[in-house]
């Protein structure tokens, strides 16, 4: 089944992806090694939020699909 997002869901997904990229870019640019662990943890946390968001969209889509059967 193809996951089709609403415009609002697309916006949420895009914002979450940009949040991940923002910290990944910061990590790449950071020259102070002492800040790398904190930034890596922040990247991991934001990726987790993105994954949770997408999984929520998938569950919602599946529920709607099953409800229509």
C-alpha positions in Angstrom: 0.0 0.0 0.0 1.3 3.4 -1.0 1.4 5.9 1.9 -0.2 9.1 0.8 0.1 12.0 3.2 -2.3 14.9 3.6 -0.8 18.4 3.0 -0.6 18.8 6.7 1.2 15.5 7.2 3.6 16.4 4.4 4.3 19.7 6.2 4.9 17.9 9.5 7.2 15.3 7.8 9.1 18.0 6.0 9.6 20.0 9.2 10.9 16.9 11.0 13.3 16.1 8.2 14.6 19.6 8.2 15.1 19.4 12.0 17.2 16.3 11.5 19.2 17.9 8.7 19.8 21.1 10.7 21.5 19.2 13.5 23.4 16.9 11.1 24.7 20.0 9.3 25.7 21.5 12.7 27.5 18.2 13.6 29.4 18.2 10.3 30.5 21.8 10.8 31.4 21.5 14.5 35.1 21.4 15.1 34.9 21.1 18.8 35.0 17.3 19.4 33.6 17.7 22.9 30.3 18.8 21.4 30.0 15.8 19.0 28.4 13.4 21.4 25.7 15.8 22.4 25.0 16.6 18.7 24.9 12.9 17.8 22.4 12.4 20.6 20.3 15.2 19.2 20.4 13.8 15.7 19.3 10.4 17.1 16.5 12.0 19.0 15.2 13.9 16.0 15.5 10.9 13.8 13.5 8.9 16.4 10.8 11.6 16.4 10.7 11.5 12.5 10.4 7.7 12.6 7.6 7.9 15.2 5.8 10.5 13.1 5.9 8.4 9.9 4.9 5.3 11.8 1.9 7.2 13.1 1.0 8.2 9.6 1.2 4.6 8.5 -1.0 3.4 11.3 -3.5 6.1 10.6 -3.5 5.3 6.9 -3.9 1.6 7.6 -6.8 2.2 10.0 -8.6 4.3 7.4 -8.0 1.7 4.7 -9.3 -1.1 6.9 -12.3 1.0 8.0 -13.3 1.4 4.3 -13.2 -2.3 3.6 
